[in-house]
Amino acid sequence: MPVSVTYRNSSVGVGYVVQFHNTSKKYLGVRAVFRNPTMNQSTERQFTLDPFGMQEFGWLENWEFVSGETITVIEDDYQTLYLKIP
């Protein structure tokens, strides 16, 4: 999967901001599932990543990422990526 995922502290609000980076030169239609197992909550976001582009999600997008949450990144042409925020 030509998507790398990083995170940073939120400069406004709480929690982390998760950044999705397209490392390829093609447009990617991405589906991301965010899950908080402690609160038994989840949400799904669909978005397009421009070639070498980046998309952020966090408190301003109505999801406060915290340690222990999982992120599943799906793009039909690639193997699914599973991540956990440390």
Backbone torsions as a table, in degrees:
resi	resn	phi	psi	omega
1	MET	NA	124.5	-179.7
2	PRO	-84.4	43.5	177.5
3	VAL	-126.6	125.8	172.4
4	SER	-108.2	149.9	-176.6
5	VAL	-124.7	127.7	175.8
6	THR	-127.3	170.9	176.9
7	TYR	-144.9	157.6	178.5
8	ARG	-144.2	162.6	174.4
9	ASN	-66.6	142.2	177.4
10	SER	-71.0	132.8	178.6
11	SER	-83.4	-17.8	172.9
12	VAL	-132.4	142.4	-179.7
13	GLY	82.9	-148.4	-174.0
14	VAL	-129.1	164.9	174.1
15	GLY	77.2	-158.1	-178.2
16	TYR	-107.7	160.1	168.7
17	VAL	-109.2	127.7	179.6
18	VAL	-99.3	134.4	-177.4
19	GLN	-115.9	128.3	177.7
20	PHE	-105.4	120.6	-176.8
21	HIS	-112.3	126.0	174.1
22	ASN	-84.9	117.6	-178.3
23	THR	-96.6	12.5	-178.9
24	SER	-117.7	172.9	179.6
25	LYS	-98.3	18.6	176.5
26	LYS	-122.5	157.1	176.6
27	TYR	-70.3	140.0	179.7
28	LEU	-124.4	128.7	173.0
29	GLY	-92.3	108.0	-170.9
30	VAL	-109.7	141.8	170.6
31	ARG	-119.5	126.5	-179.8
32	ALA	-121.6	133.2	177.8
33	VAL	-112.7	122.2	177.9
34	PHE	-104.2	132.5	-178.0
35	ARG	-137.2	130.3	174.0
36	ASN	-108.1	103.0	-176.6
37	PRO	-68.0	-28.2	-179.7
38	THR	-66.6	-43.6	-178.5
39	MET	-92.3	-3.8	-177.3
40	ASN	53.1	48.0	179.4
41	GLN	-123.4	149.8	174.5
42	SER	-151.9	159.6	175.5
43	THR	-149.3	158.6	179.9
44	GLU	-127.4	137.8	178.4
45	ARG	-126.9	139.5	174.3
46	GLN	-118.0	135.2	-178.4
47	PHE	-157.5	163.8	177.2
48	THR	-107.6	132.4	174.8
49	LEU	-101.5	121.6	175.1
50	ASP	-65.5	159.4	175.7
51	PRO	-53.7	127.3	-177.9
52	PHE	56.2	22.4	-178.5
53	GLY	-91.0	177.2	-177.8
54	MET	-142.5	144.7	176.9
55	GLN	-132.5	136.8	180.0
56	GLU	-113.9	148.9	172.7
57	PHE	-137.9	139.8	178.4
58	GLY	-172.4	-150.3	-176.0
59	TRP	-55.3	-42.0	-179.4
60	LEU	-65.7	-22.5	177.4
61	GLU	-100.7	20.8	174.2
62	ASN	69.3	32.6	172.0
63	TRP	-145.1	119.9	179.1
64	GLU	-96.1	100.6	179.3
65	PHE	-72.2	133.7	177.8
66	VAL	-133.6	165.8	179.1
67	SER	-55.9	137.3	177.9
68	GLY	96.7	-11.9	178.5
69	GLU	-74.6	153.9	178.6
70	THR	-111.2	151.3	178.0
71	ILE	-130.3	127.9	175.1
72	THR	-113.8	124.6	-178.2
73	VAL	-111.6	123.1	-175.4
74	ILE	-122.6	131.3	171.8
75	GLU	-142.1	124.1	-168.5
76	ASP	-51.7	-32.0	-175.7
77	ASP	-87.2	0.0	-174.1
78	TYR	-135.7	166.2	176.7
79	GLN	-70.6	139.6	-178.7
80	THR	-63.3	141.5	-179.7
81	LEU	-107.6	129.4	178.8
82	TYR	-115.7	130.6	-178.5
83	LEU	-135.0	157.3	174.3
84	LYS	-135.0	132.0	178.4
85	ILE	-74.5	123.5	-177.8
86	PRO	-68.2	NA	NA
